Amino acid sequence: MTPPTSPLRRLLLPALLTLLAGTAQAEVRLAQVFGDHMVLQRDQPIRIWGWATPGRTLTVSLADRQAKAQAGADGRWTAHLPALQAGGPHQLRVSGDGEASRRDLLIGDVWLLGGQSNMEWPLAATDTGAQEIASPQNAQLRQLRVPLRASLRPEADIAPARWVVAEAGKVAEFSAVGYHFARQMQTTLGVPIGLVNTAWGGSHLETWMRRDAVLADATLAPFVKDLPSDNAGFAQALRQRLQARVASWQPGLPLAAADAAGWHAARALDGAWPQLQAPGVWEGQGLADLDGIVWLRRAVTLSAAQAGGAAELHLAKVDDCDEVWVNGQKVGGQCGYDQPRRYTVPAGLLRAGDNWIAVRVTDTGGGGSIHGDAASLRLDTAAGPVPLAGAWRARVEQVSVANGPTANDAPTLAHNGLIAPLQGLAFRGVLWYQGESNTGRAAAYAGGFQALIQDWRRQFGQPQLPFYFVQLASFLPLQNNRPGHGGWAELRDAQAQALKLPNTGMAVAIDVGDANDIHPRNKRTLGQRLAGLALHDLGLRTAPATGPVLAGSEVRGAELWLRFKHTGGGLRPALAGEALRGFVLAGADRKFVPATARIEGDAVVLSNPAVAAPVAARYAWMDNPSESNLVGGDGLPAAPARSDDWALETAGKKYPQ
């Protein structure tokens, strides 16, 4: 016999059933990319997706458009809405399995930002950042900073993130290049601009490539075929690989159970240690991909005059943290890869004869070691400076391996975590600033970069997707230049080769670099040059935004003539009256020497008495071509160029070299 239902139960039961029903239906959710304040691409079909209870039919509405979608067996659903013109704000609503909604969505142009730290670089840290942040902002500019995540397999969704409106208190963290680009575009077009920022500092080109593209490359395929299926397996394999690399680099010096307690001491204890050149990151000196702790030691012989009184130790910059001892006494330490290191050495600590400097470097990611300007690596004594650039003894104390992969641990990893989850979005184009991490294998970059551009277009279903990129800025000390040579020069050439693909454009940056900082602070110029490329292709800028480009060459006796196109109304030096710089000539011996240059219409004529029969010429072809000064009539710098097709010095250098 069923017991009678109490009055209280009769009252509570319907409410309980309603609550349970609501809980069961509250399953619908949107992909993380769809957030409040989002910008969606105008004039293209709109795709909205997310997850719900399998089999549920959903209604998706945006502005005055509506579509149905059904969740599949895995719960994923996709709705297709017709194109909308620029405007808003609109509300996005999804119902049928509970409800999800987003507010203040705009329809405009959406640009995907990719690359490494120079694209990632925030507005606040630029030379004009303070005034930009203080100036009136535009609520029609928005950015989504996609959280950095490397993944062994393509992710279905990005990590949680928010769209941010360019307004006081928030615009400081926008990508500086992206911000200046967006402001120029918005001013000209008068439509909302959205930036989807995926840039990852220090990332290699290969990590941004899709698995299918990597497998098509015989050099890269082995690095992804056998990737572990989970993070634990990956971490173990990476640790084993790094430990083997360290053992090879410092033979006979064990890593396991190494006792570093006395490595700061003022005595000759490092005779068996290998050497590292400083300044210079260790990743390019046999310790590729190494994060962890490495000691650097240097013995310095001083005179009595040099040892007298206090001194100041300059260690350029250290990536990322340092602890510093002089003759066994700690004199300082700090963190910050871009911060100059300067430590006081108290009077009485130095002595005539041998002195020991020990630096314990902790690298948390990317490059590691002492880096920067060689002139800033010195000991300023009472009797003058003592240079410290050159060979230091070094030994690895500890290898650090994260629980999961980071971007550069293998090809595809950044793509899997940041780009794959965005497939389905429509973009107006891509802005790209990357290559610094690939200069050691520059020749291979040309094919890889073009493959990436074509594959991204396939992924997003936009075969003509515009792809604009920044050519590498000038970097490294001028005194280290080898005119006609250099990995950075070869990487710039590899980038320029992508211009053979349709709907591409390159912003030349050799005039905005910094010899001592890989991050030039002038991002306004670069953003505006990228905008110039886009506006020209839209028919809103008459003149090409490229600067002079080499169009051909001709030998006339003892002279070599270089013809240029896109001269912007005429060739000239950057400053009126100055001589042209940056040109080199070579004869059949392929030895480049500086050339005297003069302008003849759209040509530059080169000569050098030492080259009676010139064969080839190069312009701005060195690591730091900041002194190269050929510009067009519009002031845009000429792109680095060469007239020859001789084999490059980085030819044969493959990933992960």
N, C-alpha and C positions, 0 to 999 in steps of 0.2 A: 504494500500500500504506500502510495506516495504521500509524504508528509505535506500538510498544508503550507502554502507560501505566506510568509509573514508580510504585513503591510510595508515594513522597511525594505524587505527584499524586493517586493513589487515595485518600489520606487527606485531602488538602486540598479536593478537588472537592466532596464532599458539604457540607462546612462552608461553602464559598464560596456554593454554591447556596442553602443555608439562610439565610445572611446577606443575599443579594440578594433572596430571597423576602420576608424580614422588612422590608427597606427598601422594597420595592414596596408592601407592605401598610400601612406605617406612615403612612397618609395622613389618617386621620380626625382631625378637630379640631372642637372646640366653639366657638361664637361667644364673643367675649371677655367678654360679660356673665355667662357661666356660669363662676364661679370658686370656689375654695375659700372657705368661710365665707359663701356666698351665702344670701340669704333668698328663698324662693319664696312666691307668694301662696297662702294656704290657701283651701280650699273652692271653688276654681275649677279647671277643666281646666288642665293644665300643658303648655306647649309648649316643647320643646327643639329647638334647631337648630344646624347647623354645616355643615361641608364634608367631602367624602370623594371617593374615586375615582368618577367617573361610573358609574352603574349598580350600584354595590355595595349590598347589603342589609345593614342594620345592626340591631343589637339595643341598645335603650336601656333601662336599668333604674334605678329610683330607689325606695328603700325596698323595699316588696314589690310594686311595680308594674313592668310591662315592656311595651314596645311595639316594633314593627318600623318601619323607615324605609328608603327607598331613595333614594340620591343621584341627582339628575337630571342632565341633560346638562351643566349648569354646575357640577356637583359639590355643589350645595346639597341638604341633606336636612332634613326636619322630622319630629319624632316627637310624638305626642299621648298624654299620659298622663292618667288620670283624676285627679280632685281628691283631695287629701290633707288631713287635719286637721292643726292646729297641732302641731308637735313636731319631733323630730330629736334628735341629728344623724343625717344620712343620707349615703350615698355615691351619687354619680351615676356611672354607668359606660356607656360606649359602645364596642361591639366589632363586629367584622365586616370591618374594613379597618384592621387594627391595633387599638389600644385607646387610649381617652382616659378619664380619670376625674377626679372632683373630690370633695373630702372636706369633712366638717363642714358640710353644707347643712342649713338649718333651714326649716321651713314656718311661716309666720306672716302678718303683714300688711306689704305693700310699698308705700311711698309715693314718688311721683315728685316731686322738688324742681325747680322752675323759676323763672326770673327773672333778676335782676341781682345786684349786689354785696351787697345787704343779705340775700339768701338765701345767697349764697356765703360770707358773713362767718364766719370760723372761731371756734370756741368760745374758743380761747386769747386772742383779741383783744376779749373782751367784759368788762363790768364785774364779772361773777361768774366769769370764766374760771378764775382761779387756784384758787378753792375747788372749782369743779366738777371740774377736772382732778385735784385731790388727793383727791376723795371716792371711795368705792368705786364701781367701774363694773359694768356688767351685760353679760356676754358674749352676751346675747341681743339686743343692739342692734348693728347692723352698717351700714356705709355703703359704697357704691360711688361714688367720685368719678369721673364720666365725664370723660376728658381733653378739654379744650377744643379743638375743631376746627371751623372753618368749611369748607363744601364747596359747590362749584358744582352738584353733583348729589347726590341722596340716596345716602348710604353704606350698604353692606350690613352693616358691622360697626363697632363703636366702636374707637378706638385702645386698645392694651393698657392694662389697669387691674386693680387688685386690690380685692377686698372687704376691708374693715378692721373688725375687732372693736373695740367700745368698751372698751378696756382701757388701763391706764397706759402712757403714752408714745405713744399713737396717737389717743386721743379728742380731743386738742387741735385737730386739723385738721377735725373734723366740722363741717358746717354748724351754727352755733349755734342758729338757729331750728329746724332739723330735729332737733337733739339734744334740745332742751327739749320739743319736741312728742313725740318718740319716748319719752322717759322717762315723760312723763305717760300716754301711751297704754299703755305696757308695764306700768306700775304698776297701771293700772285693769283692763286686759284680761288680763294674765298670759300674753301670747303673744309670740313673737319679732317684732321690728320691723326691717325693712330700709329704708334710705333710698338712692334712686338720685338722686344730686345732679348736675344738669346746669347749674346756674346759672352765668351769665357776666356779670361786672361790666361795667356801662355799656351792656348790650345793649338795643336797641330792641325793642318788641313785634313789629314786622314781621319781624324776623329769625327769630322762632320759629314763623312760619306756614308751612304746607305750600304747595307750588307751586300746587296746585289751588285752594286758598283764596285765594291772592294773585291768580291769574288771574281769579277771580270779582269782584275789586275793580277797578273801572276806574281808580282813582287809582294803585294799586300795580302793576297788570299790566305797564305799559311798562318797569318796572325789572327785570323778570325774563324778559320775552320774548326779549330779545336778549343775555342773559348769555353771555360767551365760554364755550367748551367746555373750556378748560384754564386752568391757573393763570398761565401766561406771558401769554396773551392778556388775562386779567383784569387782571394787574398793569399791563400797558401801557395798557389803557383807563382804569384808575383814575388812573394818573399823568397822562395827558392831561387828564382831567376836573379833577383837583386843580390842575394848572398853570393851566388856564383860569380856575378860581375865584380863584386867587391873583392872576392878571393883572388880573382885574376888580376885586379888592379893593384892590390897590395900583397903580393905573394909572400908567404911566410909570416904574415901578420894576422893572427886569428881575429875574427870578429866576435865569435861567441865567447862570453865570459871575459872580454877584454877589460882590464882594470885601468881606467883613465884617471885615477885619483891623482897621479903625479905628473900628468902630461903638461901641466902649467909651469913646471919647475924650471929654475934658471940653471940648466945644465944640458949637455949634449946628449940627449936621449933619443934623437930622431934620425940617426944616421941611416937606418934601414927603411925609413919612410919614403914612399914615392913623392913626386913633386907635383904641385899645381901651380899654374901661372896665375898671378893676380896683378891687376884685376882681371876677372874672367870667371864665368860660372863653371862649375865642375861638370855639369851635364854634357858639355862639349869636350871634356877632357878625360873621357873614359868612364864616367859615372852617370851615364844616361839614366834618367827617371828616378834618380836617388833622392828621396826625402829622408831626413833624419839628422844625425849629428856628426859633423866632421871637424876635426881639429886642424888648424894651420899654424905652423911655427916658423919663426925666422930668427936666425942669429944675426946681430948687427954689431960690427966692430966700431967703437967710438974712440976718438982722441980724448985727452983730458979736458980740452977746451969744450968739446961737444958734450961731454958728460957733466960738466959743471952747471949747476943751477937747475931750475925746472925746465920741462920740455912739454911739447904738445904733440900727441900722436893722432894722426889723421889716417883713417882707414877707408876713405872714399865712402862707399855704401855697402851694406851687408844684407844679403837676402837669406833669411828673414830676421833672425835674432843673433846677437853676439854676446859673449862674455870675454873680457880682455885682461890679460896679465902681462906685466912687464917685470922681468927678473923675479918671477914668482909672486908678485904682489898684484892683486886685482885693482885695476884702474878704471873700470867702467863696463858698461853693457847696456844695450837697449834693443828694441824691436822696431820694425818698420823698414821694408825693403828699399824704400825710396828716400830714406833719411840719411843725411851726411853724418859720419861718425867722427867725433872729435873728443879726445880724452886728455885730461891734464896728467902729466907724469911729475909727481912732486920732486922737489930738489932732494938730492941724496940717493935717489933710487937708481939712477944710471951710474955707470962706472966706466973708467977707461979700460979698453979692451973689449971682451965679448959681452954682449947683452942679449937676452932672449925675449922675444915677443911671442905670446901664445894667444890664439883666438879660437874660441869654441863656437862654432857656427851651428845654429839650429835652423834647418830648412823645413818649412811646413807645406811646401807645394811650389810647383814651377821651378824657376832657377834657384840655385844655391851658391853661396860663397861670397867673397869680396868682389864687388863689381863697380863700374863707373869709370871716372877719369883717372888715368895713371898718375897725373900730377897731384891728385888728391890722396895718394897713398904714400905717406911720407912721415918722417919724424922731425919736427921742428925743434932744433936744439939751440942752446945759447950761442953756438958758433955757426948756426945756419942749418938749412934743411938737409936731411939725409933721405934720399929716395928709397922707397920700399917696394916699388913695382918690380915684378919679375918672378923668379921661382921661390916658392915657399914649400917647406916640407908639410905633408898632410897625411892624416890617417882617419879612417872611419871608426867612430865609436859605436854608432847605433843606426840601424835601418828602421825606418817607420813605414808601416804598411797599413792603410786604412782598412776598415771592415768591408768596404765595397770598393769598386773601381772608381778612379777619377778619369778625367777627360783623356789624358794622354797615355793611359795604360795600354790601349790597343785601338786600332781603327774602329769606327762606328759608334763608340761609346757615348759621345756627346750627341750625335744624331739620334740615337735610340731614346735618350732621355729628354731631349729638348725639341727636336724637329719632327720626329715621327708622330708625337701626339697632336701636332698642329695640322696634320693632313686633313683636308676638308675645308679649311679656311681659304678664302680668296684674298689675294694680295695685289696691290698696285705694282709692287716691285720689291727687289732685294737691295739692301745696302750692305757692303762687305768691306771689312778692314782687317786683314790677317795676312800673315806671311813671315813675320819676324821669327817665329819658331821653326821655320822651314828653310832658313838661309843656308844651312849646312848641306842640304840636298836640293839646291835651287833648281837645277836642270830638270829634275823629276817633277817639279811643281807645275810646269806648264801643262802637261797632259792631265795631271790630277785635278788641277783647278778647272780646266775645261770640262772634264768628266763630271765634276761636282755641279757646275752650272747647268749642264744638260740634264743631269739626273734630278736635281731639285725641280726643274721645270716639269719633268715627267711626274714627279710625286704630287705636285700641286695641280696637275692637269691644266697647266698654262704654258703651252709650248713657246709662246712669245714673251714670257715674263721678263720684264726689264731687270737687268742685273748690273748695278753700278758699284765700282769698287775704288778704294784708295790705294794708289801705288805707294810702296814703302817710303817713308820720310828719310831724310839724312840722319845718320847715326854713326857713332864711333869717332875717336879722335882724328882730327885732320892729319896729324903727323903720321898716322898709321895707314893712310891711303896708299894704294898702289894703282896709279892711274892706268885705266884699261883693264883692271882686274877687280875681283872681290865678290864674295858670296852674296852680299846685299845687292850689288849691281846685277848679278845674274838672276836673283829673285825678281827684281823689278822687270827685267826682260821677260821672265816667265809669266808674270802678271800681264804684261802688255800683249802677249801672244793670244790672250783670251779675247782681244778685241776683234779677232777674225770671226767670232760668233755673232750672230745678229742680236740687236737690242742689248748691247753691252756698252759701257762707258767707263773711262778711267780718269780719276782726279789725280793729277801729278802733285806730289807733296815734297819734293826735294828742297823747296825753299822755306819750309816751316819746321824743319827738324831741329834736333838738339844733340850736339856731339856727345854729351855726357848723360843723356836721359833718353831711354827708348820711348818715352811718352811725351811727345811734344805737346805743350800746353795750348798752343793755338789751334783749337778745334773749330772755331768759327769759320776760318778760311776753308777748311776741308768740307764742312757741312754745306757751305754756300757753293763750293765748286761742284759737289754732288748734285745740289739742286739745279745748278746751271745745266748739267748734263740732262737731267730729267725734263727740265723746261724746254730745252732745245728739241728733244725728241717729241715733246707734245706740241711743237710748233709755236711755242710762246717765247722763244729766244731765237733771234735770227742767226747769230754767229755761233759756230760750234764752240763748245765750252771746253776744248781739249788742250789749247796751247799748241805751238808748232810741233809737227810730227814729221820725222824723216820720211821722205817720199822716194828718194833715189840718190845715187852717187855716180860720179864720173871722174876719171883720172884725165887730167890735161897737163901733160908734161910732168913738171915737178910739183904740180898742185893737184889737190883732190877737192872736187866740188860736191858739196852736200845740198840737195834740193829739199825744201820743206813745204808742206801743205798746212792748212789751217793756221796761217800766219797772223790772223787777226788784223789785217791791214798793213803788215810789214814787220820784218824782223828788226830787232834792236837789242842792245844790252839792257839789263834791268835798270841801270842808272845811266843817264845821258853822259856821254863823254868817256866812259870807262872802256877799257879793252875787253874783248870777249875772252872768257876763260872756260876751261873745262873740256877742251878738245885735245885729242891725242891722235898721232899718226903712227903707222907702222909700215915697213916695207916687207919684202919677202921673208925677212928673218923673224917677223911677227913680234918684234920688240917695240913696244909703244913708247913714244916720246912726246912731250908737250908740243902743241902746234900753234903757230901764229894764225889768227883767224880774222877775216874781214867779211863784211856783208856785201853781197852783190844781188840786189833784188830779193828774190825768194831763196837765195842760195847763200851758204857760208863757204868761203874758199880757204883751204888750209894748206900750210906749207911749213917745212922745217929744213934748213940746209943739210941736216944730217940724214934726211930721207930723200934722196935724189929721185927715187922711183917709188912713190907711195902706192900701197896696195889696199890699205884699210884705214878707217877712221872710227873713232868712238867719241861719244859726247856724254858727259856726266856719268861716266862708267867707272865708278869707284864706290866704296862703302858710304862715304860721306861726300856727296857732290854739292854741298851747300854753297860753295863758291862758284859753281857753274852758273852763268848769268845770261843765257840766251832766252829772250821772251818774245812774244808776239806783240803786235800793236796794241792789244787789249791788256797787256801786262801779264798774261798767263805764261807760266814757265814752259819751256820746251821739254818734252819728255826725253829721258835718257835713251840713247840710240847707238847702234853700231851698223856699219856698212858691210861687215864681213859675216860669214857663217861658220867661223872656226869653232872647233870643239870647245865646250865650256869646261872650266876647271872643276866644277861640281858634277860633271857627267859621270855616271856610274855610281854616284852616291845615292843609296836607296834607303827607304824606311827600315829601321829606325835610326839611321846614322845622323 
